[in-house]
Amino acid sequence: MLSFIVLCGCIAYAVAQSTTARILIYSATAGFRHDSIPTAIEALKQGGNPINVQFDATEDHSQFTTAILSQYDALLFLSTTGEVLDDPGKAAFRTYLNMGGNFIGVHAASDCLRNTSSYRSELGTLFDYHPPLQNAIVNVVGPSHPSTRKLPAAWKVQDEMYNFISDPRAIGATVILSADESSYVDNGTRKFDQGTPHPTAWFQERGAGAEAGGTKGRSFYTSLGHLNETWKDDLFMSHIIGGVSWALQGNTTRAFNASALVGNSQQSTTSRVGAASTAAGPRESAHTSRSVVSRPAWLLLGMGVLQNLFLCNDI
């Protein structure tokens, strides 16, 4: 009986998602560049199909305009470093957040736009330093969450255990992964109080980067994702895709709410994906490569059901 009830809830959710959700991956770097970025983009695009999400990718800061960002149900900052947006781009980002846009940050996304208060608030805090790459244990903590549902309680990873300049819980974030500090060596000097337990991944039900009076979307951040191999790991991808799915379900964008101000409202969507980029910058604008993907209503419904069967693993 319980399985039937949960299945009905999943079907109702699928109906509520009226169109394919669109997410813009932004992976520009003005500092250190992770060689895992191309692998991560490909993994995200493959992971988006089962959950009815279309990922577009760019490193072109000129795409950060209100008109372009308003087409997306979420922005995903992927290992971005340094000052990756100019002032007009930062303004468009703030406007997007105020209009209900959702935000997802991965790994070095906490090491960019360090002087932009709205970005810091939306992500939760900023990166301080990390000890050398090594094996470690990350504990699942806090409430049940789609991004941790498939993970073991004590998750063994090889990654960088980030330290932060403040406690994301201070602005209302809920920590759901915590680095077990007894499982790895960190000889660095901590100058800031990041709180306990050690924050590694967290979410905000209503992102703190939006201004008072704005429509606040959801925010999700994970500090994991350094290695190419990590993006080929099924457990890690369940963590990422679970976080993405949760971020989209806040009902503040058009994929789920027809009256929302931002997000994809078209069942036939156009992909605007920038070409592979170098550390010096993108080779093409995000609008130069296009492919049209059309999904009829019955397929959207089926994909939505599959999405929730994937997330609702108690069925």
HUFENHU-V670017 format. One record per pair of residues at least 12 apart in sequence whose C-alpha atoms are under 8 Angstrom apart, sorted by the first residue. I is the first residue (numbers start at 1). J is the second residue. Records with the same first field share a line. If there is no record, write none. Layout:
I=J, J
This chain:
2=315
3=314, 315
6=312, 315
7=309, 315
10=304, 305, 308, 309, 312
11=301, 304, 305
13=304, 305, 308
14=300, 301, 302, 303, 304, 305, 308
15=301, 304
16=256, 257
17=255, 256, 257, 304
18=255, 256, 257, 267, 297, 300
19=254, 255, 256, 264, 265, 266, 267, 297, 300
20=52, 53, 54, 255, 264, 266, 267, 269, 295, 300
21=52, 53, 54, 72, 73, 248, 255, 263, 264
22=53, 54, 55, 56, 71, 72, 73, 74, 263, 264
23=53, 54, 55, 56, 72, 73, 74, 75, 76
24=55, 56, 57, 58, 72, 74, 75, 76
25=41, 55, 56, 57, 58, 75, 76, 77, 78
26=57, 58, 59, 75, 76, 77, 78, 80
27=57, 58, 59, 77, 78, 79, 80
28=58, 59, 60, 61, 80, 81, 84, 279, 281
29=79, 80, 81, 82, 83, 84, 279, 281
30=80, 81, 82, 83, 84, 279
31=81, 82
32=81
33=79, 80, 81, 279
34=79, 226
35=227, 228
36=226, 227, 228, 231
37=78, 79, 228
38=276
39=228, 231
40=228, 231
41=57
43=231, 232, 237
44=241
47=237, 241
48=241
50=303, 306, 307
51=245, 303, 304, 306, 307, 308
52=300, 303, 304, 307
54=271
55=271
56=271, 272, 273, 274
57=272, 273, 274, 286
58=273, 274, 275, 282, 285, 286
59=274, 277, 281, 282, 286
60=274, 281, 282, 284, 285, 286
61=84, 85, 86, 89
62=89
63=89, 285, 286
64=85, 88, 89, 90, 92, 93
65=88, 89, 92, 93
66=92, 93, 95, 96
69=92, 93, 96, 262
70=96, 101, 261, 262, 263
71=262, 263, 264, 265
72=101, 262, 263, 264
73=101, 102, 248, 253, 254, 255, 262, 263, 264
74=101, 102, 103, 104, 247, 248, 263
75=101, 102, 103, 104
76=103, 104, 105, 106
77=103, 104, 105, 106, 109
78=105, 106, 107, 108, 109
79=105, 106, 107, 108, 109, 110, 111
80=108, 109, 110, 111, 112
81=108, 109, 110, 111, 112, 113
82=111, 112, 113, 114
83=112, 113, 114
84=112, 113
85=113
90=116
94=118, 209, 210
96=262
97=209, 210, 214, 215, 216, 217
98=210, 211, 214, 215, 216
99=214, 215, 216, 261, 262
100=214, 215, 216, 217, 252, 253, 260, 261, 262
101=216, 217, 218, 252, 253, 262, 263
102=207, 216, 217, 218, 219, 247, 248, 252
103=122, 123, 207, 217, 218, 219, 220, 247
104=123, 219, 220, 221, 243, 244, 247
105=123, 219, 220, 221, 222
106=221, 222, 223, 224, 225
107=221, 222, 223, 224, 225, 226
108=127, 223
110=123, 125, 126, 127, 223
111=126, 127
114=126
117=209
118=208, 209, 210
119=209
120=209
121=171, 207, 208, 209
122=207, 208, 209, 210, 219
123=207, 209, 219, 220, 221
124=167, 168, 169, 171, 173, 208
125=164, 165, 166, 167, 168
126=164, 165, 166
127=162, 163, 164, 165
128=162, 163, 164, 165
129=162, 163, 164, 188
130=160, 161, 162, 163, 186, 188
131=160, 161, 162, 185, 186, 187, 188
132=160, 186
133=158, 159, 160, 161
134=158, 159, 160, 184
135=156, 157, 158, 159, 183, 184
136=156, 157, 158, 159, 161, 179, 180, 183, 184
137=154, 155, 156, 157, 179, 180, 183, 184
138=154, 155, 156, 157, 177, 178, 179, 180, 200
139=153, 154, 155, 177, 178, 179, 180
140=152, 153, 154, 155, 176, 177, 178
141=175, 176, 177, 178
142=174, 175, 176, 177
143=176
145=176, 242
146=239, 242, 243, 245, 246, 311
147=238, 239, 240, 241, 242, 243, 246
148=176, 177, 238, 239, 242
149=239, 311
150=235, 238, 239
151=235, 239
159=224, 225, 226, 227
160=224, 226
161=179, 200, 223, 224
162=200, 223
163=190, 194, 199
164=192, 193, 194
165=191, 192, 193, 194
166=192, 193, 194, 195
167=193, 194, 195, 199
168=194, 199, 202
169=195
171=208
172=204, 208
173=202, 203, 204, 205
174=202, 203, 204
175=199, 200, 201, 202, 203
176=199, 200, 201, 202, 203
177=199, 200, 201, 202
178=197, 198, 199, 200, 201
179=197, 198, 199, 200
180=198
181=198
200=222, 223, 224
201=220, 221, 222, 223, 224
202=220, 221, 222
203=218, 219, 220, 221
204=218, 219, 220
205=217, 218, 219, 250
206=218, 219
207=219
215=252
216=252
217=247, 250, 252
218=247, 248, 250
219=247
220=243, 244, 247
242=311
267=294, 295, 296, 297
268=292, 293, 294, 295
269=292, 293, 294
270=290, 291, 292, 293
271=289, 290, 291, 292, 293
272=286, 287, 288, 289, 290, 291
273=286, 287, 288, 289, 290
274=286, 287, 288, 289
275=289
